[in-house]
Amino acid sequence: MKLYAISDLHVGFEANREALSGVRARPDDWLILAGDVGETEEHLAFTLDSFRSRFAQLIWCPGNHELWAVRGGARGVAKYERLVALCRERGVITPEDDFVIWRGEGEPHVLAPMFLLYDYTFRPDAIAPEDAVAWAQEAGLRCVDEDLLDPSPHPSRAAWCAARCEWTEAKLERALREHALPMVLINHFPLKQTLARLPAIPRFQIWCGTRRTEDWHKRFRASVVVSGHLHIRKSVVLDETRFEEVSLGYPGRQWQVVEGMDRYLRQILPLPTVS
């Protein structure tokens, strides 16, 4: 019984959607879907229905794409709540559910899916958060979120991020008190600014996380932190914590369709042995 993870499936792309069928069944294993499955409820439902018969348990947290207001549908918190309900109908664990204890291969862990968003604080100290979008636009960058990610009823995406961080922090503190176990922290966005490095578009980092979480891997005894969003797959160890960026990404440019999607699943637990 192993724990795997992947993110940024972007099944709005036909090649990505078709590749789901090539992921082999692992009926004893669990799979984390760490955000940006797609843009619509139909995208998420299709993906969950494709995977839930092939894995013992699915865990989902949202990315920014899932929260986009498209085709006149639900917006902001209302859309997030609809996605959570869609997951629960299928037995999928979400950030709104109780954390679960991993008792598969390896050491027991608390599995903690989170939804935290970003607040424009991943930027140089000389740039104020309220000036961050203009700073990015100087380099020709403007995230589609600025037009499609509606934070309502919160007044801003930063305010929604603050509310999510406060609620999640309290939940993690309770888990730390109740369970003397290491954690796997799961979030679409990276938890540390140093990990939000995009060499081709460095100022895009403002849409990649919040400084509020810089020390969460240490505070909450994380042995692994799972994230996506960057479309730059990597595994690094900082402060004795393994950080796994598990994006698939866009076909052709960021993953090789001919190789199949299965090889892009990342093993999270048990901790892979290093030869």
C-alpha positions in Angstrom: 0.0 0.0 0.0 1.8 3.1 -1.3 0.9 6.8 -1.5 1.3 8.5 -4.9 0.8 12.1 -6.0 0.3 14.1 -9.2 -1.0 17.6 -9.9 -1.7 20.0 -12.8 -3.4 17.4 -15.0 -5.2 20.1 -17.0 -7.7 17.7 -18.5 -9.1 20.6 -20.6 -6.3 19.5 -23.0 -7.5 16.5 -25.0 -4.1 14.8 -24.8 -4.1 15.0 -21.1 -7.7 13.9 -20.8 -7.0 10.8 -23.0 -3.9 10.0 -21.1 -5.8 9.3 -17.9 -6.8 5.9 -19.3 -3.2 4.9 -19.4 -2.6 5.2 -15.7 -2.5 1.6 -14.5 -4.7 0.4 -11.7 -3.1 0.3 -8.2 -6.1 -1.0 -6.2 -4.2 -1.1 -2.9 -2.7 2.4 -3.2 -3.8 6.0 -2.5 -3.4 8.9 -4.9 -3.1 12.6 -4.2 -4.5 15.0 -6.8 -2.8 18.3 -5.8 -4.8 20.8 -7.8 -5.3 22.2 -11.3 -7.2 19.1 -12.5 -9.1 21.4 -14.8 -11.4 24.4 -14.9 -14.9 23.0 -14.6 -16.9 20.7 -12.3 -17.1 18.4 -15.3 -13.3 18.2 -15.5 -13.0 17.3 -11.9 -15.8 14.7 -12.0 -14.4 13.1 -15.1 -11.0 12.8 -13.5 -12.2 11.5 -10.2 -14.4 8.9 -11.9 -11.5 7.8 -14.1 -9.3 7.2 -11.0 -11.5 6.1 -8.2 -11.9 2.6 -9.5 -8.2 2.2 -9.9 -7.0 3.5 -6.5 -8.1 2.6 -3.0 -8.5 6.2 -2.0 -8.2 9.7 -3.6 -7.2 12.9 -1.9 -7.8 16.3 -3.6 -7.0 19.9 -3.0 -7.8 22.7 -5.4 -5.5 24.7 -7.6 -6.3 28.1 -9.0 -7.7 26.7 -12.2 -10.4 24.8 -10.4 -11.6 28.1 -8.9 -11.9 30.0 -12.1 -15.4 31.4 -12.8 -16.2 30.0 -16.3 -19.3 29.6 -18.4 -21.5 31.6 -16.0 -21.1 29.0 -13.3 -20.5 29.4 -9.5 -17.8 31.8 -8.3 -15.5 32.1 -5.3 -16.3 30.2 -2.2 -19.5 28.9 -3.7 -17.6 27.2 -6.5 -15.1 25.7 -4.0 -17.9 24.3 -1.9 -19.5 22.8 -5.0 -16.2 21.0 -5.8 -15.9 19.8 -2.3 -19.4 18.4 -2.5 -18.6 16.7 -5.8 -15.6 15.0 -4.1 -17.5 13.9 -1.1 -20.2 12.3 -3.3 -17.3 10.1 -4.6 -15.6 9.4 -1.2 -12.7 11.7 -2.1 -10.9 13.3 0.9 -10.7 17.2 0.7 -9.2 20.0 2.7 -12.6 20.3 4.5 -12.5 16.8 5.9 -10.7 15.5 8.9 -7.1 14.7 8.4 -6.5 10.9 8.0 -3.8 8.7 9.3 -1.7 6.9 6.7 -1.2 3.3 7.9 0.2 1.8 4.7 3.8 1.0 3.9 6.4 2.9 5.9 5.9 5.0 9.1 2.4 6.2 10.0 1.8 9.8 9.0 -1.0 12.4 9.2 -2.1 13.3 5.7 -3.1 17.0 5.6 -4.6 18.3 2.3 -4.9 22.1 2.4 -6.3 25.0 0.4 -4.4 28.1 1.1 -4.2 30.3 -2.0 -1.7 33.2 -2.3 -1.4 36.8 -1.1 1.2 38.5 -3.4 3.9 38.3 -0.6 6.2 36.1 -2.7 8.1 39.1 -4.0 11.2 41.1 -3.2 11.0 43.0 0.1 11.2 46.3 -1.7 7.9 45.6 -3.5 4.8 46.2 -1.4 2.1 43.5 -1.8 -0.3 46.1 -3.2 2.2 47.0 -5.9 3.1 43.4 -6.8 0.7 43.0 -9.7 2.0 46.2 -11.3 5.6 45.0 -10.7 4.8 41.7 -12.5 3.1 43.6 -15.4 6.3 45.6 -15.9 7.7 42.3 -17.1 4.7 41.6 -19.3 3.1 39.1 -16.8 -0.5 39.0 -15.7 -2.0 35.8 -14.3 -5.4 34.9 -15.7 -6.5 34.6 -12.1 -6.8 38.4 -12.0 -9.8 38.1 -14.3 -11.2 34.7 -13.5 -10.5 33.8 -9.9 -13.3 35.6 -8.1 -12.7 35.6 -4.3 -16.3 36.4 -3.3 -17.6 36.9 -0.7 -14.1 37.8 0.4 -13.0 41.3 -0.7 -9.8 40.0 -2.3 -7.8 36.9 -3.1 -5.3 38.0 -0.3 -8.2 38.2 2.2 -9.4 34.7 1.1 -5.8 33.4 1.5 -5.6 34.9 5.0 -8.9 33.3 6.1 -7.8 29.9 4.7 -4.4 30.1 6.4 -5.9 31.0 9.8 -8.4 28.1 9.6 -5.9 25.6 8.3 -3.2 26.6 10.9 -5.6 25.9 13.7 -6.5 22.6 12.2 -2.9 21.6 11.9 -2.2 22.7 15.5 -5.0 20.4 16.7 -3.6 17.5 14.7 -0.1 18.2 16.2 -1.5 18.0 19.7 -3.6 14.9 19.0 -1.2 12.8 17.0 2.5 12.2 17.8 3.1 11.5 14.1 5.0 13.2 11.2 2.8 14.9 8.6 2.5 15.0 4.8 1.4 18.6 4.0 -0.4 18.8 0.7 -1.2 22.1 -1.1 -1.4 23.2 -4.7 0.9 26.2 -4.1 4.5 25.8 -2.7 4.9 26.7 1.0 8.2 28.4 0.7 9.2 31.4 -1.5 12.6 29.9 -2.3 10.8 27.0 -4.0 8.6 29.3 -6.2 11.3 29.9 -8.8 10.3 30.1 -12.4 13.5 31.0 -14.4 11.6 32.0 -17.5 9.1 34.2 -15.7 10.5 35.0 -12.3 8.0 37.7 -11.4 5.1 35.2 -11.7 6.1 34.1 -8.2 3.6 36.6 -6.7 0.8 34.2 -7.7 2.6 31.2 -6.2 2.0 31.3 -2.4 2.2 33.2 0.9 5.0 33.9 3.3 2.6 32.8 6.1 3.6 29.2 5.4 7.4 29.6 5.3 8.0 27.6 8.5 5.0 25.3 8.4 7.1 22.3 7.4 9.1 22.7 10.6 6.3 23.7 12.9 4.0 20.8 11.9 6.7 18.1 11.7 6.3 17.5 8.0 8.5 14.8 6.6 7.1 15.5 3.1 5.4 18.6 1.5 3.5 17.9 -1.8 2.7 20.8 -4.1 2.3 21.6 -7.8 1.5 24.8 -9.7 4.9 25.6 -11.0 4.9 22.9 -13.8 8.6 22.3 -12.8 8.9 18.8 -11.4 11.5 18.5 -8.7 12.3 16.9 -5.4 14.5 18.8 -2.9 15.3 18.4 0.8 15.3 21.4 3.1 15.5 21.3 6.9 15.2 17.5 6.7 11.9 17.8 4.9 11.3 16.4 1.4 9.6 18.9 -0.9 7.9 17.3 -3.9 6.7 19.3 -6.9 4.5 16.8 -8.7 3.1 18.7 -11.7 2.2 17.0 -15.0 1.6 20.2 -17.0 0.7 21.0 -20.6 1.2 18.3 -23.3 4.3 18.5 -25.5 5.9 21.4 -23.8 6.0 20.1 -20.2 5.5 16.3 -20.4 5.9 13.8 -23.2 2.6 12.3 -24.2 4.2 9.3 -25.9 5.7 8.3 -22.5 2.2 8.1 -20.9 1.0 9.7 -17.7 1.7 6.8 -15.5 5.4 7.4 -15.2 4.7 10.9 -13.9 3.1 9.7 -10.7 5.4 10.4 -7.8 5.7 8.0 -4.8 5.3 10.0 -1.6 5.1 7.1 1.0 6.9 5.0 1.9 9.9 7.4 1.6 11.8 6.2 -1.5 15.1 4.7 -0.6 18.2 6.5 -1.9 20.9 4.2 -3.4 
